[in-house]
Amino acid sequence: MCGIVGVIGEDYYQYRIDDMLRSQHHRGPDFTGTYFDSGFAALGHNRLSIIDLTSNANQPFQDASGRFTIVFNGEIYNYLELKDRLKDDYNFQTSSDTEVLLAVFIKHGKACLNMLNGMFSFAIWDCLKKELFAARDRFGIKPFYYTKHNKILVFSSEIKAIHKAGIKKNPNEQVWSGYFVNGSYGLPNETFWECIHQLPAGHFLEYAHGILKIEQWYDFVKAVHHQPKIKDYQEAKAVYLKLLIDSVNLRFRADVPIGFNVSGGLDSSALLALANISQSDISKIQAFTFYTNNKNYDELPWVEQIIAAYKNPLNKVLLQPHEVMTLSEEISDIQDEPFGGLPTLAYSKLFASASNKGVKVLLDGQGMDEQLAGYDYYRNVSNATIQGVSKSPFRANMLHKSFVELSKGNTYPKPFNSLEKNLQYRDLFYTKIPRALRFNDRVSMAYSTELRVPFLDYRLVEFAFSLPKEFKLKNNQGKQLLRDVISKYIDSNVTYTPKRPLQTPQREWLGDDLKEFVQERINSIKSSEYKHWFNEKALDLEWHRYLAGDNQSSFHIWQLVNFSLLIVS
């Protein structure tokens, strides 16, 4: 896990690559390196050493000929298997997955992407052809941002680095409108800032002689359709368990300490159980969880019950109301775009705790709900994107009509002949997973900690999507396959507990302990250059309604706070 930057074009020296790297130093404090192809390209890298801790694996990394130079963020989990396949064709000088990635690209070109099991964004410069090739993993676990400016291509792992290169920080009004009107965080190629784009998940980029080309390399729908059609439930259980164990086992490959990010639910319990199956002894592995001292939300009793079975050292991180103001400001700077609220702040404390303990890698249970229909709206087949609320969490009436009209509305592809699969597909590629991955990448890397998500192994997700609905949903409960597969390894109280959607007392705190903070942020909006986006009377009315008890959802209040911290401050 690292940070990458690059400037491609004749005038690259004008774009302050050193400033770009400094802005991302938290992503890789172990080593910072640069490469220059005079008059053509500049590459930079912030290294967080995870595999092969020696200086031989520092980046930018070149092949023996000096023709190809790579900057790489992420992990290739199957690098040992790939290295074994390439041993007769390539003389390896390191034990790193970076060198394996470069070697497999040199041999197979862009076709190498389908051979990779990992999370990655990388760029490779060919100094002979003066061409750049860059790619992003299947689900966009690792970020890749870019802009094309005056015939120059600028790219980085974080948006702030592109701004440091001299690109003006102007809000993308259409994306911001969509955020307020319907909770959208933009399409896979968009950001909240003008002229700055994302390379979408499962796509590659080629840039040569001023011409930019972007293509999709991962066709998820096609991959799902090519899965074997398993109709026997016992066979499905056996295949799924084997994939789960292998996925977790691969993500234990590291030369640094690994820990667990745990909650009190099924997914964390399954992760610990699978780790116990795949590893000889996990009892010394540090586990981390957060709590708020509010019994209506805290999962600490369930976490302690789960941990008791494996005897892991449990680090409990407390989030308190008086910390929220400062943390909100800090994490807004880290995120560069809107984020999900108090849970993200709590995670920031969790990753800080892990970093202080010397734990560089954390495993997390993200991704199971989307592949095995874990959210209630999959069962009800609704277009909701937020679980646990009956009233709309959005308040477009707070906005000026002209600003509302900028919103494009939410329309997503529906490639499957199944309503719930199309909802899962939406969440996997357009809504829940992209935003959760971004929140967690920034907040983990802020503390130089790598987050791994075993349940987003592409083999697992493709297989789960190919299965019949009845394998996933039973008795009005999702994730049935996981529950049955893991039931003999964990307590039944956890296995069949309904999903708990809320994790923090955000709605109570915003209207009580933090109401002065919220009022201050609202006032800053009303006096800002963006006040014309809002209907001031309606904004005040919604805030007063919230304080009076209309607070089933706090999302619209958090939107205002987050917006003011990102743009107004």
N, C-alpha and C positions, 0 to 999 in steps of 0.2 A: 504494500500500500504506500503510495507516494503522491507526489504532485508533478505534473508535466506542463511545460510551456513551449511555445514555438512561434517564430515569426519567419514566414517564407516570402521572399521577394527581394528585389535589388536594394531597397531602402530599409532593410530590416533594422539597421543600427539606430534608426530614429524611434524605435518602439520600446526602448528601456527594458530589456529582458531581465536585467538585474533587479529592477523594481518589481517586476512580475514575480520573480522567484522569492523575493523577500515577503511579498504579500501572502505567499503560500508556504512559508517556512514551517508552519505547524504541521503540514502534511508530511514532512520529511526532514526532521532536524538532524539526522545522522550524517548526511553529506549533501552538499549542493554542488552540482556540476553544470558546465556549459559546453556546447560544441558550436563552432562557426565554420560554415563553408563560405568563404569570403565572397561577398557580392550576391549571395543566393539564399542563405538560410542561417538561422540561429535556433538552437534547441537548448532547453534547460530542464533540470530535474532536481527535485527535492526528495531525498531518499529516506524512507523508514525501513530499516533493515529487518527482514523477517526470515528470508531463506538465503543461505550463504552470507554470513555476516562480514566477510572479508572485504577489503577495498577492491579486490579484483572484480567484484560484482557491481561496483559503482556505475552510475549512469550520468550522462549519455554513454551507451555501450556500443562498441564497434565490433564488426567481424574482423577476422585476421587480415583480410584484404584492405580494409579501411573504406570499402565502397558503401557499406550499409551502416547507418547509425540509428539506434533505437532509444526512445524514451518511453517508459512503460509504467503504468499505474495499475496495481492489482495483483492477482495471483493466478498462475496456471496450475491447477491442482493435479492434473495428470501429467506434469512435466517429466516425471521419472519414466513413465511408460513411453512418452514421446522421445525422450533422450535415448532410450534403449533402441527404438526403431531407427534413429538417425546416427547411431554410433559408427556405422561404416562409411557414412557420407560426410561427417563433420567432426573435426578435432576439437572437442570441448576443453576449455581452459578453466572453467569455473564449475561450481555446484549450483548455480542459480537457475531459476526458471526463466529469467530474462534472456540468458544466452540460448536456452532451448526455444523460446518463442522466436528469437531472431533466426535461429537455424532452420526452424520449420517453415518460416516465411521465405527464406532464401531458396529452399528446396521446392516448396509447393506454391509460392505466391499467395494470392488471396484465397485460394482453396484451403489454405491451412486453417482458416477460421472455423470450419466445420469440425476440425480435429481437436479443438480446444475445449476443455472443461474447466471453466474458471470465471472469474470476474475481472474485467480488463477494459482499459482504454489505452491505446498506444499509438505512437506515430513513428514511422520508419522513413528516413531520408536516404534516397539513392543519389549519391554525389556524382555518379557517372551520367545518369539520365536527367539529373536535376528534377526529380519527382518525389513527392511526398505521398505516402500511403498511411492512412489512419483508420482505426476501427474501434468499435464499442461492443461490449458483450451482449448476449442475447436479450437480457432483461434490463440492461442499463444500470447495473449495480454500481459501476464506476462512471464518473461524469466525464464529459468532453464538450467544452464550449468553444465556439469559434466566431470570428467575424471576418468579413472581407472588406478591406478599407484601402482605397487608392491603390489597387492592384497588389495589395499585400494581404496574405492570410495570417491571422493571429489566432492561436488556440491556447487553451489552458484547462486545468482541472477545476478552477473556480472562477466565477464571473469577476470577482474583484481584481484578479490578475489582468484581465483584459482592460478593465478601467485604468489600471496602473500603467498600461501600455499607451495610454493617451486617448482611448475611445471615450467619448462623452457619456456621462451617466444620465440618460434621458429615459423616463418611464415609457413603457409600451402601453399606451392607454387602452388599447383593445383587450389586452390580456388582463390588465387591472380591472377593467369593467366586468369581464367574465368572472373574475375572482369574487367581486362583490355581488354580482347578480345571481350567479348559480354555483359558486364555490369552486370553479374551475381553476386549475393551476397552469393552464395553457396546454397546447398540443405537444406531442413528443419532440417537435423541432423548435419550440418557442421558449422564450424566457420573459420575465417581467421588464426587460430593458431593451430599448430600441437597438436594432442592428446586431444584437448578440443572440446567437442561435445555439441550440443543442444539436449534436449529432445524434439522431434517434437511436434507441436501442436496436441492436441487430443490423446496423448499417455500417458501411465503410465509406471513406472519403479518399479521393485522389485529387491531387493538385499539382499542376505542371504548367509552366509558362503562362501563368495568369488565368488558367482555366480550372474551374472547380467542378468536380463531378461527385455526386453522392448516390449510392445504390444500396438497396436492401440485400443483405447476405443471408439473413435468417428468416425463413418462412415458417412461422410457428404453426399456422393452420395446416400447411402441407405436412409438416412433421407429425402432427397429431393424427392426420388421416392415414399416415404410413405405419402407425402403431398396430401391432397385432390385435385383432378383435377378440378380447377375452370375455367370455360370457359366464365362466364358472367363478363364483365368488372366492372359493378357497384358493384357486390358482392365482387370482388377482391379489389376494392377501400375501401369498408366498412371494410373488414377483415384487410387490411393493415393499415388503419388509427387506428383501435383499437390496433393493435400490436405496432404501433409507439408510441401511447400515453402511453401504459403500460410500454414499454421499457424506455421511458424518465422518467416516474414517479418512476420506481424502482431505477433509478440512482440518484434520489434526496435523497435517504436514507443515512444520515450522521449526525453526531453530531458536525460538524464543518462547517464553511462557504463554500458555493459552488459558483463558477463563470462560465462564458462562455468564450471559445476561439472562436472568430468569424472572418470570412472573409466576403467578399461582395457577396458571391455566394448563390446559392439556398440552399445548405445543411445547412449552418449556419442560414439562414432565417427560414428554416423548423424547425431546432432545437429550436430556440427562440419561434416560433409560437406554437410548441408542448408543450414546457415548460409552456407557458402561458395558454394552455388548461388544463394541468394536475396539475398545481400549482395555488393556490389562488391569488398570487401576486408576479410577478418576477421583478417588477420595481426597487427593492433595490439590486438586484443581480448584482455584478460587472461583466462587460464584458471587454475583453482584445483583442486588435488587434495590428498588427505591420504595419509600413509603412517605406518607404525609401526616401521620398521627390522626387520621380520620377513618374510623371503623367502617363507615359506609362505602369507602372506596378502596382502602388498603387491602392488598392481597398477601400481606406479610404472613398471616397464619397459615395460608395454603402453601406459600413458599417454604416456610419452616417445616411443614409436614413433608413436602417433596424432598427437601434437602436432607432430612433425617434419614431417609433410606440410603443415601449415598455418602453421608458424612463429609460433604464438602465444607471447607471454611466459607461461611456466608458473611459477606460484607453488606451491611444495611445502610443505605444512604437516605437521609432525611431531607425532604424539601419543605421549607417553611415559607409562609406568606411574605415575611420581611425580605426574603432573598429574591423575590420575583422581579422587582423593578430593575435591579442591577443585572440579574441574569438575562432578562428580556433584552436589555440593551446590548449586552455582550453577544448573545446568540443571534440577534438580528444582524449584527455585523458579520458574524461567521456565516450565516445562511445566505445572505445577499438577496433572498427572495422570501415571501411569506412562509411561515412554518406553522405547525399544528397546535401550538399552545403550551400549556404547562407540562404535559408529558415529555415534550422535547427538552424543556428546561430540566426536568428531573433526570432525563437521560444524560444531560450534560454533566450533572454531578456524579452520575454513575461512572461515566467514562473517565472523569477526573480522578475518581477513586481508584479505578483500575490502573491508570497511568501511575499514580502515586505508589501503587503496590508493585510496580514493575511488570505488569501484565500488558503485553503489547497486542494481543489478539483476543477478541471476544467472539464467541459463537452465540447466535440469536435465532429464535424460532420464526422469523418473518417468512411469510409466503404460504403457509399451510391453509389459511382461510380461503385464499383465492383459488387454490387448485382443488380443494375438496368441499367447496360450497359451505363455508363456515358462518357466513353472515346471514342474519334473519331474512333480509330481502331476497336472497336466493330462493328461499322456500316460499316467500310470498310473491315472488317474481314482480318486484316493483323497480322503478328507476332510481330509487334512493341511492345516495352515496355516503350517507352518514347513518350509522346504526344507532338505535336506542332512543330516537326522538320521533314523535308523531307530527308535530308542527314543523313547517319548513324552517330550517336554520338560517335562511337568507332573508335580508330585508332590503329589497331593491327600492322601497319607498324612501329610504334615507338618501338616495342618490338623485342628482339632477336628471331630468328626462333625457337630455342630449347625451349624457354620459352613459345612461342605461342602454341607449340605442347603439352604442359601440359594441356591445356584447354580441358575439356570434351565436350564442346558445350552445347547448351540448348535443352534438350528434356524433355517434361513434359507429364504426363498422360493426356489422352483424354477420360474421362469416359462417356461423354454425346454424344448424336447423334445430336449435334448442334455445329457449328463452334464457334458462339459467346459465348455459354455457356462454351465451353472448354477454351476459352480465359479468361472468367470471373473466371473460376475455377483456371486457372494458376495464375492469379493476386491475388486471394484470399489466396492461400496456398503456392505459390512458389516465387512470385515476389513482386508486389506492397505492399500488406498488410503486409507481414512479415517484410519487410525492414522499412516501415513507422512506424509500431508498435515498432520496436526496436529503431529507431531514437527518437521517441517521449517518450518512456519509459525512456531512459537514460537522455534525456534533461529535462524532467519534474522532475524526481527523483533527478537530480543534485541540484534542488532547493527545495527538500522535498515537492513536490507538486504531488498530484495524478491526473492522467488523465483518464477520463471515456469516453467510446465511445458507446453511446446508439444505434447507427445504426449497431453495430456488435452484437447485441442481436441475438443469434442463431436462434430464432424463426422467426425473420424478414428475415434473410439471406436465410434460408431454404425455406420459403414461396415465396420470390422473385424469387429464382432460379427455382421454380416449374412452374412459370407462362409462358404463351406463349410470344414469341418474340414481338408480336404487342402490348402487354401491356407495354412494356418498351421503344420501339423505335417507333417514329412517326415524320414524316416530317424531317427526317435526324437528329433527336435530341434524346438523351438518357434520361433516368429517367422520362419517360412520366407519369408513375403511380404516382410518388411522386409529379410531377408538378400538376397533376389534383387533387390529394388528398388534397394538401395544398393550392390550388389556392384561396379558399375563405377566407384564413387567412392572406395572404401576398400580397403585391403589384404585379401586373402583370408584371411590368418592371423587377422584380427580378425572377418571376416564369418562364418566358420564355426567359431569357437572355442566350445566348450560353455560354458554359463552357470556362473559361479563364485559360489556362494551366500554364502561367508564373506568378510568384509572386514577383520576385526580379530582379534587373538589374545586375545579376551575370555576364553575358557575357560581358557587358560594363565595369564593375568595374575591372574584371580580366585583361582586356586588356588596362586599362587606369590607374585609381587610384591605382590599386594593382599590376601593372606590375613588379615593382621592387621586391615586395614580391614573386610573382610567379617565377621570374627569380632566386631569391635566393633559392627557394625550388627546382627548376630544377637543379641548380648547386649542391645542396646537394645530389641529386640522383646520379649525374654523378661522384661524388667522394666517393660514399658509397660502402659498401660491396655487394650491390645488383645491381651495375651498369651493371653487365653481363646479367641482365634481359632485358636490353634495347639496342636499336640501337641508339647510341648517335647522329649520323648525322640526322637520321629521326626524332628523338625527337626535335632537334633544328629546323629542317625545319618546323615541325607542329606548333611549338611555333611562329616562324616568320610569317607563313601563318596566324595564328590567329591574330597577331598584325596588319597584313596588311589588315584585314577585312574578312577573312574566319572564321566567328564566329557565324554562325547560331546556333550551339550548343557549349556550353562551358564545356560539361561533361568531355571530355578527358583532358582538362586543369585542371579541378577540381580534377580528378583522381590523377594526378601527385602531386598536392598540398597535397591532403589528404594522399596519400601514404607516402610522405616524412615526414609528421607530425607524422604518426603512427609508422613508422618503422625506418626511417633514423634518426630522431631527438633523 
